[in-house]
Amino acid sequence: MPKLVLALFALVVSVGCAVPSTPFAVDYLVRPTDTGVSVVADVRGGPDVAWIGFGVGPGASPDRTTQVAGVRALDQNGVALPIEAAGHAGYRITTNGEPWQLTYELALDQAATADTFYRGSAQGNDYIVLVGSDAWPRLYDDPTPLTMAPDNRPAGVVAQATVRFYLPESNRDWTIATTAWSEGERVFAMREHPVASVFALGPFTIDELPNAPRLQIARHRDWDLLADDIEPLMATLVESHTSSLGPASQRRALAVLSPLPDRLPIRGGLRTAGMVRDQTLLVYAARSPGVDPKHPGIAEAMAVFLGHELFHLWVPSAVQVTRELSWLSEGWAMHMGRRAAVAAGHIDEDDREEHLSAAYRRYLDIGGYRAGSLPAASLGREDQRNLLYLRGELIFRLLEIEWNGIDSDKSFERALWRSLTTAYDGFEPLDARAIRQILVRLTDEVTVRRYVEGQAPLTPETLGLAGQ
């Protein structure tokens, strides 16, 4: 997983694949270990020869598959089945069409940067986050998917799946936070595809968010930012987004709040990071020890940050977009995060304008005056992500100015959201071409060519910031 520092990623799981002759059913048993987790998967169904492959989330390093070790296949009597390496992080297993068992170890190195957000420090804020795209094997009835890159590998077809967690005595105070359906003590049915699942294991307190009954908050015991005010703040932010756009989805959602791992230094007063996987938000934050937790700047920054993260329940969770549209997902999230912080009373409209001016100055400072296509920049280097997101936020300011008032919607945000939900079929992520058509309809061809496709630079005059 790429390093996340003041950059918020919207990472979306693809679960499409050709339907096999006989689908698979899988029951997982997971045990935490000193180095990660041990997994036993009881598999039923599938052809006489099964093909399995491990993968990673979109945009993550293919090298993450090296965290999987000790892969073995056994029949019902515990006898080893023939298994051969195939493709990248894949295997060919002769099952003869009988139920079989797959075992492997998932290593989460506490010292590794790639695992920073999957495994907390063992010195008090330990936790494990199992992200389905990285944790569970993908099962196929032919070898073709094993020739694909791990971050572009289809999920395979699983007719049904459950997971049971065995917690050792040292972890008996842990709870399991997930959007999967509970079927018993530490037993969950993954009604969505397993690759789209997320399980957070640790000392979390789980509560329903006020006025948002489909959203749960799992707060780590060492989370100390805003204390008892955090849930009312998040409820206000969700209410602001819902008022602006309408409801995100009827599906269950989860926000996991964890302290930033100890080994990550805090530069400045506050450091935050977050990502979205399907309907789960993983949120990390910590303040410098010398900063007063009641300092108003902490509440202001957290309101903008959490408003940004919660917006991802709309895009890319409720409406999925391709990676070349991360400018839209992240830029719109930054735009809506500041708007929600105004609604929450942590910044006023004049402050919002000043923040936008500051964002423009920073955009220039880090090289933003060079124009270029936003979809192309979305596929660019990781060290350019902050520039992309700043530019995305500024573009939303401009699109709001250029909106033609079509459809009698009350705002550009509502008009855009209505257009996205109309175009999205619930399965295939919207691509740059679909978004271009929508933006041209809501503004005009010249605006899209000049500013989204980068034929003209952004200036204070075009952004309505002249004199700021």
C-alpha positions as CSV (number, residue, x, y, z in Angstrom):
1,M,0.0,0.0,0.0
2,P,1.4,3.4,-0.9
3,K,2.4,5.6,2.0
4,L,-0.4,7.9,3.1
5,V,0.7,11.2,4.5
6,L,-1.7,14.1,4.1
7,A,-3.0,12.5,1.0
8,L,-6.3,10.8,1.0
9,F,-6.8,8.0,-1.3
10,A,-10.0,6.7,-2.7
11,L,-9.3,3.2,-3.5
12,V,-12.1,1.1,-5.2
13,V,-12.3,-2.7,-5.5
14,S,-13.3,-4.3,-8.9
15,V,-15.2,-7.6,-8.5
16,G,-16.1,-8.5,-12.0
17,C,-15.1,-11.8,-13.6
18,A,-16.5,-14.5,-15.9
19,V,-18.8,-16.9,-14.2
20,P,-17.2,-20.3,-13.7
21,S,-19.0,-23.6,-14.3
22,T,-19.3,-24.3,-10.6
23,P,-18.9,-21.4,-8.2
24,F,-16.8,-21.5,-5.0
25,A,-17.9,-21.4,-1.4
26,V,-15.3,-20.5,1.2
27,D,-15.2,-20.5,5.0
28,Y,-12.2,-18.7,6.6
29,L,-10.8,-19.2,10.0
30,V,-8.4,-16.4,11.1
31,R,-6.0,-16.4,14.0
32,P,-3.9,-13.3,14.9
33,T,-0.2,-14.1,15.3
34,D,2.9,-12.2,16.5
35,T,3.7,-11.4,12.8
36,G,0.2,-11.0,11.3
37,V,-2.5,-13.6,10.9
38,S,-2.8,-17.3,10.1
39,V,-5.6,-18.2,7.7
40,V,-7.3,-21.6,7.0
41,A,-9.8,-21.6,4.2
42,D,-12.3,-24.5,3.7
43,V,-13.2,-24.5,0.0
44,R,-16.2,-26.2,-1.7
45,G,-17.2,-26.2,-5.3
46,G,-15.1,-25.2,-8.3
47,P,-13.6,-27.4,-11.0
48,D,-11.3,-30.4,-10.7
49,V,-8.3,-28.0,-11.1
50,A,-8.6,-24.7,-9.2
51,W,-6.5,-21.6,-9.9
52,I,-5.9,-19.2,-7.0
53,G,-4.1,-15.9,-7.0
54,F,-3.4,-13.2,-4.4
55,G,-3.9,-9.6,-5.2
56,V,-3.7,-6.0,-3.9
57,G,-6.0,-3.0,-4.0
58,P,-6.0,-0.7,-7.1
59,G,-2.9,1.5,-7.1
60,A,-1.1,-0.5,-4.4
61,S,2.4,-2.0,-5.0
62,P,2.3,-5.6,-6.5
63,D,5.1,-6.4,-4.1
64,R,2.5,-6.5,-1.3
65,T,1.7,-10.1,-2.4
66,T,5.1,-11.1,-0.9
67,Q,3.4,-10.8,2.5
68,V,1.6,-14.1,1.8
69,A,3.7,-17.1,2.8
70,G,3.4,-20.8,3.6
71,V,0.7,-21.6,1.0
72,R,-0.5,-25.2,1.2
73,A,-3.5,-27.2,-0.1
74,L,-4.9,-30.2,1.7
75,D,-7.7,-32.6,1.1
76,Q,-10.5,-33.5,3.6
77,N,-8.2,-36.0,5.3
78,G,-5.3,-33.5,5.7
79,V,-3.3,-35.0,2.9
80,A,-1.3,-32.6,0.8
81,L,-2.8,-31.9,-2.7
82,P,-0.7,-31.2,-5.8
83,I,0.1,-27.5,-5.9
84,E,2.3,-25.6,-8.4
85,A,3.2,-22.0,-8.7
86,A,1.5,-20.2,-11.6
87,G,1.8,-16.7,-12.8
88,H,2.4,-13.8,-10.4
89,A,1.5,-14.8,-6.8
90,G,-0.7,-17.6,-8.1
91,Y,-1.1,-21.4,-7.8
92,R,-2.6,-24.4,-9.7
93,I,-4.2,-26.9,-7.3
94,T,-5.6,-30.3,-8.3
95,T,-8.7,-30.8,-6.2
96,N,-10.6,-33.5,-8.2
97,G,-13.7,-31.5,-7.5
98,E,-13.8,-32.5,-3.8
99,P,-13.8,-30.1,-0.8
100,W,-10.3,-29.0,0.1
101,Q,-8.5,-26.7,2.4
102,L,-6.1,-23.8,1.7
103,T,-3.7,-22.5,4.5
104,Y,-1.4,-19.6,4.5
105,E,0.3,-16.9,6.7
106,L,-0.3,-13.2,6.2
107,A,2.7,-11.3,7.4
108,L,2.1,-7.7,8.6
109,D,5.6,-6.3,9.4
110,Q,5.2,-3.7,12.1
111,A,8.3,-2.0,10.9
112,A,7.5,-1.9,7.2
113,T,6.1,1.4,5.7
114,A,3.7,-0.6,3.5
115,D,2.1,-2.1,6.5
116,T,2.0,1.0,8.6
117,F,-1.8,1.3,8.4
118,Y,-2.5,-2.4,8.7
119,R,-0.7,-3.1,12.0
120,G,-0.4,-0.8,15.0
121,S,2.4,-0.6,17.4
122,A,2.6,-3.4,20.0
123,Q,3.3,-0.8,22.7
124,G,-0.4,-0.1,23.5
125,N,-2.3,0.7,20.4
126,D,-2.0,-2.6,18.5
127,Y,-4.7,-3.5,16.0
128,I,-4.9,-5.5,12.7
129,V,-6.8,-4.3,9.7
130,L,-7.6,-7.0,7.1
131,V,-8.5,-5.5,3.7
132,G,-10.1,-8.1,1.5
133,S,-8.3,-7.2,-1.7
134,D,-5.0,-8.0,0.0
135,A,-6.0,-10.7,2.6
136,W,-8.1,-13.2,0.8
137,P,-7.2,-15.4,-2.2
138,R,-9.0,-15.0,-5.4
139,L,-10.4,-18.3,-6.9
140,Y,-10.7,-19.0,-10.6
141,D,-11.6,-21.9,-12.9
142,D,-9.0,-21.0,-15.5
143,P,-5.4,-19.6,-15.4
144,T,-6.0,-16.4,-17.4
145,P,-6.4,-14.0,-14.4
146,L,-3.0,-15.1,-13.1
147,T,-1.3,-13.5,-16.1
148,M,-2.7,-10.1,-14.9
149,A,-1.1,-7.7,-12.5
150,P,-2.1,-8.2,-8.9
151,D,-3.7,-4.7,-8.7
152,N,-5.7,-5.4,-11.9
153,R,-6.7,-9.0,-11.2
154,P,-10.4,-9.9,-11.1
155,A,-11.9,-11.0,-7.9
156,G,-13.1,-14.4,-9.1
157,V,-16.6,-15.7,-8.2
158,V,-17.5,-16.8,-4.8
159,A,-21.1,-17.9,-4.2
160,Q,-20.9,-17.5,-0.5
161,A,-18.3,-16.9,2.2
162,T,-18.0,-16.7,6.0
163,V,-15.1,-15.8,8.3
164,R,-14.6,-16.8,11.9
165,F,-12.0,-15.2,14.1
166,Y,-10.2,-17.0,16.9
167,L,-8.7,-14.5,19.3
168,P,-5.9,-15.6,21.7
169,E,-6.2,-14.9,25.4
170,S,-3.9,-11.9,25.0
171,N,-6.4,-10.3,22.6
172,R,-9.7,-11.1,24.5
173,D,-10.4,-7.4,24.9
174,W,-10.5,-6.9,21.1
175,T,-13.6,-6.3,19.1
176,I,-14.2,-6.8,15.4
177,A,-15.5,-3.9,13.4
178,T,-16.9,-4.6,9.9
179,T,-19.8,-4.0,7.6
180,A,-20.2,-7.8,7.2
181,W,-23.2,-9.4,8.8
182,S,-22.7,-11.1,12.1
183,E,-23.9,-14.7,12.3
184,G,-22.6,-15.4,15.8
185,E,-19.8,-14.6,18.2
186,R,-16.9,-13.5,15.9
187,V,-18.5,-15.2,12.9
188,F,-19.5,-13.1,9.9
189,A,-21.1,-13.7,6.5
190,M,-19.6,-11.8,3.6
191,R,-22.7,-11.1,1.5
192,E,-20.7,-8.9,-0.7
193,H,-17.7,-10.4,-2.4
194,P,-14.9,-11.2,0.1
195,V,-12.4,-9.1,-1.8
196,A,-14.6,-6.0,-1.0
197,S,-14.5,-6.7,2.8
198,V,-12.7,-5.0,5.6
199,F,-12.2,-6.3,9.2
200,A,-10.6,-4.1,11.9
201,L,-9.5,-6.2,14.9
202,G,-8.5,-4.3,18.1
203,P,-9.6,-2.5,21.2
204,F,-12.4,-0.6,19.4
205,T,-15.7,0.8,20.8
206,I,-18.4,0.5,18.2
207,D,-21.4,2.9,18.2
208,E,-24.1,4.0,15.8
209,L,-23.6,7.6,14.6
210,P,-26.5,9.9,15.7
211,N,-28.9,10.7,12.9
212,A,-27.1,8.3,10.5
213,P,-28.3,4.8,11.5
214,R,-26.5,3.1,8.6
215,L,-23.1,4.4,9.7
216,Q,-21.2,2.9,12.6
217,I,-18.1,4.5,14.3
218,A,-15.4,2.1,15.6
219,R,-13.1,4.2,17.8
220,H,-9.8,2.9,19.1
221,R,-9.3,3.2,22.9
222,D,-6.2,5.4,22.3
223,W,-8.0,7.9,20.0
224,D,-7.9,11.2,21.9
225,L,-8.8,13.8,19.3
226,L,-12.0,15.8,20.2
227,A,-12.9,13.2,22.8
228,D,-16.7,13.1,23.3
229,D,-17.2,15.7,20.5
230,I,-16.0,13.5,17.7
231,E,-19.3,11.6,17.0
232,P,-21.5,14.7,17.1
233,L,-19.1,16.4,14.8
234,M,-19.2,13.5,12.3
235,A,-23.0,13.4,12.5
236,T,-23.1,17.1,11.6
237,L,-20.7,16.6,8.7
238,V,-22.8,13.7,7.3
239,E,-25.9,15.8,7.7
240,S,-24.3,18.6,5.7
241,H,-23.3,16.2,2.9
242,T,-26.8,14.7,2.9
243,S,-28.4,18.1,2.8
244,S,-26.2,19.1,-0.2
245,L,-26.4,15.9,-2.2
246,G,-29.0,13.6,-0.9
247,P,-28.4,10.2,0.8
248,A,-25.2,8.3,-0.2
249,S,-26.5,4.7,-0.1
250,Q,-28.8,2.3,1.6
251,R,-25.9,0.0,2.4
252,R,-24.2,-0.2,5.8
253,A,-21.0,1.8,6.3
254,L,-18.3,1.9,8.8
255,A,-15.7,4.5,9.9
256,V,-12.7,3.2,11.8
257,L,-10.9,5.8,13.9
258,S,-7.3,4.8,14.9
259,P,-4.4,6.8,16.4
260,L,-1.6,7.3,14.0
261,P,1.0,4.5,14.5
262,D,3.7,5.6,16.9
263,R,6.6,5.1,14.4
264,L,5.2,7.8,12.1
265,P,6.6,11.2,13.1
266,I,4.2,14.1,13.3
267,R,5.3,17.1,11.4
268,G,3.5,20.2,12.6
269,G,0.7,20.1,15.1
270,L,-1.6,17.5,13.5
271,R,-1.0,14.6,11.1
272,T,-3.9,12.7,9.4
273,A,-4.3,10.0,6.8
274,G,-7.2,8.0,5.5
275,M,-8.5,5.6,2.8
276,V,-11.7,4.1,1.7
277,R,-12.4,0.5,0.8
278,D,-15.9,-0.2,-0.4
279,Q,-18.2,1.0,2.5
280,T,-15.4,1.3,5.1
281,L,-13.4,4.4,5.9
282,L,-10.1,3.9,7.6
283,V,-9.2,7.1,9.4
284,Y,-5.9,7.9,11.3
285,A,-4.9,11.0,13.1
286,A,-2.6,12.2,15.9
287,R,-1.5,15.5,17.3
288,S,2.0,16.6,18.5
289,P,2.4,16.0,22.3
290,G,2.9,19.7,22.9
291,V,-0.3,20.8,21.2
292,D,-3.3,21.6,23.4
293,P,-6.0,19.1,22.4
294,K,-8.6,21.9,22.9
295,H,-6.8,24.3,20.5
296,P,-9.4,25.6,18.0
297,G,-7.1,24.8,15.1
298,I,-7.4,21.1,16.0
299,A,-11.2,21.1,15.7
300,E,-11.1,23.1,12.5
301,A,-8.5,20.8,10.8
302,M,-10.4,17.7,12.0
303,A,-13.7,19.1,10.7
304,V,-12.2,19.6,7.2
305,F,-10.4,16.3,7.3
306,L,-13.4,14.2,8.5
307,G,-15.7,16.1,6.1
308,H,-13.4,15.0,3.3
309,E,-13.3,11.4,4.4
310,L,-17.0,11.1,5.0
311,F,-17.7,12.4,1.5
312,H,-16.1,9.3,0.2
313,L,-19.2,7.4,1.2
314,W,-20.7,9.2,-1.8
315,V,-17.7,9.0,-4.2
316,P,-16.2,6.5,-4.7
317,S,-18.3,4.2,-2.5
318,A,-21.9,4.8,-3.7
319,V,-20.8,5.8,-7.2
320,Q,-17.6,4.2,-8.3
321,V,-15.1,5.9,-10.6
322,T,-12.0,4.7,-12.4
323,R,-8.5,5.6,-11.1
324,E,-8.1,8.3,-13.8
325,L,-10.9,10.1,-12.0
326,S,-9.1,10.3,-8.6
327,W,-8.9,14.1,-9.3
328,L,-12.7,14.2,-9.1
329,S,-13.1,11.9,-6.1
330,E,-10.4,13.7,-4.1
331,G,-10.9,17.2,-5.4
332,W,-14.6,17.1,-4.8
333,A,-14.0,15.6,-1.3
334,M,-11.7,18.5,-0.4
335,H,-14.3,21.0,-1.7
336,M,-17.1,19.3,0.2
337,G,-15.0,18.9,3.3
338,R,-14.5,22.6,3.7
339,R,-18.2,23.3,2.9
340,A,-19.2,20.8,5.6
341,A,-16.8,22.4,8.1
342,V,-18.6,25.6,7.5
343,A,-21.9,23.9,8.3
344,A,-20.4,22.4,11.5
345,G,-19.4,25.9,12.6
346,H,-15.7,25.3,12.7
347,I,-14.9,27.8,9.9
348,D,-17.0,30.6,8.5
349,E,-17.6,31.5,4.9
350,D,-14.9,34.2,4.9
351,D,-12.4,31.7,6.4
352,R,-13.4,29.3,3.7
353,E,-12.5,31.9,1.0
354,E,-9.1,32.5,2.7
355,H,-8.5,28.8,2.9
356,L,-9.2,28.6,-0.8
357,S,-6.8,31.4,-1.5
358,A,-4.1,29.7,0.6
359,A,-4.8,26.5,-1.4
360,Y,-4.2,28.4,-4.6
361,R,-0.9,29.9,-3.3
362,R,0.2,26.4,-2.3
363,Y,-0.9,25.1,-5.7
364,L,1.5,27.6,-7.3
365,D,4.3,26.9,-4.8
366,I,4.5,23.2,-5.7
367,G,4.3,23.7,-9.5
368,G,0.6,23.9,-10.2
369,Y,0.8,26.6,-12.8
370,R,1.8,24.1,-15.4
371,A,-1.4,23.0,-17.1
372,G,-2.2,19.4,-18.0
373,S,-5.0,16.9,-18.3
374,L,-6.5,16.0,-14.9
375,P,-7.3,12.4,-15.9
376,A,-3.7,12.0,-17.1
377,A,-2.4,13.6,-13.9
378,S,-4.6,11.2,-11.8
379,L,-2.4,8.3,-13.2
380,G,0.8,10.1,-12.4
381,R,3.5,9.8,-9.7
382,E,2.5,9.4,-6.1
383,D,4.6,12.4,-5.1
384,Q,2.3,14.6,-7.2
385,R,-0.9,13.5,-5.5
386,N,-1.1,16.6,-3.2
387,L,-0.8,18.9,-6.2
388,L,-3.5,16.9,-8.0
389,Y,-5.9,17.1,-5.1
390,L,-5.3,20.9,-4.6
391,R,-6.0,21.4,-8.3
392,G,-9.0,19.2,-8.1
393,E,-10.5,21.4,-5.3
394,L,-9.8,24.5,-7.3
395,I,-11.4,23.0,-10.4
396,F,-14.6,22.4,-8.4
397,R,-14.7,26.0,-7.4
398,L,-14.4,27.0,-11.0
399,L,-17.1,24.5,-12.2
400,E,-19.4,25.8,-9.5
401,I,-18.9,29.3,-11.0
402,E,-19.4,28.1,-14.6
403,W,-22.5,25.9,-13.8
404,N,-25.3,26.7,-16.1
405,G,-28.1,26.0,-13.6
406,I,-29.5,23.1,-15.7
407,D,-32.3,20.9,-14.3
408,S,-33.3,23.6,-11.8
409,D,-31.2,22.0,-9.1
410,K,-30.4,24.2,-6.1
411,S,-26.6,23.8,-6.4
412,F,-23.9,22.5,-8.8
413,E,-23.1,19.8,-6.2
414,R,-26.7,18.5,-6.3
415,A,-26.8,18.7,-10.1
416,L,-23.5,16.8,-10.5
417,W,-24.5,14.1,-7.9
418,R,-27.9,13.6,-9.7
419,S,-26.0,13.2,-13.0
420,L,-23.6,10.7,-11.6
421,T,-26.3,8.5,-10.0
422,T,-28.2,8.6,-13.3
423,A,-25.2,7.5,-15.3
424,Y,-23.9,4.9,-12.8
425,D,-25.4,1.4,-13.3
426,G,-24.2,0.1,-9.9
427,F,-21.5,-2.2,-11.4
428,E,-19.2,-0.6,-13.9
429,P,-17.2,2.4,-12.6
430,L,-17.7,5.6,-14.4
431,D,-14.7,6.6,-16.6
432,A,-13.3,9.9,-17.9
433,R,-15.4,9.9,-21.0
434,A,-18.6,9.6,-19.0
435,I,-17.6,12.3,-16.6
436,R,-16.6,14.6,-19.5
437,Q,-20.1,14.3,-21.0
438,I,-21.6,15.1,-17.7
439,L,-19.4,18.2,-17.1
440,V,-19.9,19.5,-20.6
441,R,-23.7,19.3,-20.0
442,L,-23.5,21.1,-16.7
443,T,-21.0,23.8,-17.8
444,D,-19.8,23.9,-21.5
445,E,-17.3,22.4,-23.8
446,V,-14.8,25.3,-23.5
447,T,-14.7,25.2,-19.7
448,V,-14.0,21.4,-19.8
449,R,-11.3,21.7,-22.4
450,R,-9.6,24.7,-20.8
451,Y,-9.6,23.6,-17.2
452,V,-10.3,19.9,-16.8
453,E,-8.2,18.9,-19.9
454,G,-5.6,21.5,-19.0
455,Q,-5.5,23.8,-22.1
456,A,-5.4,26.9,-19.9
457,P,-3.9,27.6,-16.5
458,L,-6.0,28.5,-13.4
459,T,-5.8,32.1,-12.5
460,P,-7.1,34.1,-9.5
461,E,-9.5,35.8,-11.9
462,T,-11.1,32.6,-13.2
463,L,-11.4,31.3,-9.6
464,G,-13.1,34.5,-8.4
465,L,-10.1,35.1,-6.1
466,A,-8.9,38.4,-7.5
467,G,-8.1,40.8,-4.7
468,Q,-7.9,38.0,-2.0
